[in-house]
Each structure stands twice: as structure tokens, then as C-alpha cells.
């Protein structure tokens, strides 16, 4: 999938969860990515975020870091 499409999708997810209480925002995005995105999509998103060439919603970026910490 194109990097632009993945970033658009994760930013939409983050925008939805940004309306939730702060304690639920990052876990909500992280769980969504873990539950509904294929491992290849998550891996590609981690690479995209690491490159720093796309604007990723702050909540999505925090979720990416949480996924990265899972190994």
C-alpha cells in the first residue's frame, strides 16, 4: 500500500480517538492497529514514521512508538 494511503488511514484513526479521554487515545489507536492492520501494514507504517517524511498525527505517532516498543 502506498505510504500516503497508510498515513491517511492512521491519521483518520487517530483523529477519531483524539476525541476520547486522553488516557484512551494512544491505547485506542495502538489496539486498532494491532487488531485490524496486517503485520505488513504495521511494519510499513513503522518504516514510514521512522523516515519522518510524512505528517503523522501526534496520537498516531505515539501509537507507532508503542508498537515499536513491542518489538
C-alpha positions in Angstrom: 0.0 0.0 0.0 1.3 3.5 -0.7 2.8 5.4 2.2 0.4 8.3 1.6 -2.6 5.9 1.9 -1.3 4.4 5.1 -0.6 7.8 6.7 -4.0 9.0 5.7 -5.6 5.9 7.3 -3.7 6.1 10.5 -4.4 9.8 10.8 -8.1 9.2 10.4 -8.0 6.6 13.2 -6.0 9.0 15.4 -8.5 11.8 14.7 -11.3 9.6 15.9 -9.5 8.5 19.1 -8.4 12.1 19.8 -12.0 12.9 20.8 -11.7 10.2 23.5 -10.4 10.9 27.0 -6.6 11.3 26.9 -5.9 8.0 28.7 -7.8 6.2 25.9 -6.3 7.9 22.8 -3.0 6.2 22.3 -4.1 2.8 23.5 -7.2 3.0 21.2 -5.1 3.7 18.1 -2.5 1.1 19.2 -5.1 -1.6 19.7 -6.9 -0.7 16.5 -3.6 -1.1 14.5 -2.8 -4.4 16.3 -6.3 -5.8 15.8 -7.2 -4.7 12.3 -4.0 -4.0 10.4 -2.0 -6.8 8.8 1.6 -7.2 10.2 2.9 -6.0 6.8 0.9 -2.8 7.1 2.1 -2.1 10.6 5.7 -2.8 9.6 5.4 -0.4 6.7 3.9 2.2 9.0 6.8 1.9 11.4 9.2 2.5 8.5 7.3 5.5 7.2 7.2 7.0 10.7 11.0 6.4 11.2 11.7 8.2 7.9 9.9 11.3 9.1 8.8 12.4 5.7 5.1 12.4 6.3 2.9 14.3 8.7 1.6 11.8 11.2 -1.0 12.9 13.8 0.7 13.1 17.3 -1.7 10.4 18.7 -0.8 8.2 15.8 2.9 8.9 16.3 2.6 7.9 19.9 0.8 4.7 18.9 3.6 3.9 16.4 6.1 4.3 19.2 4.1 1.9 21.4 4.1 -0.6 18.6 7.8 -0.2 18.0 8.3 -0.9 21.7 6.6 -4.2 21.4 9.4 -5.4 19.1 
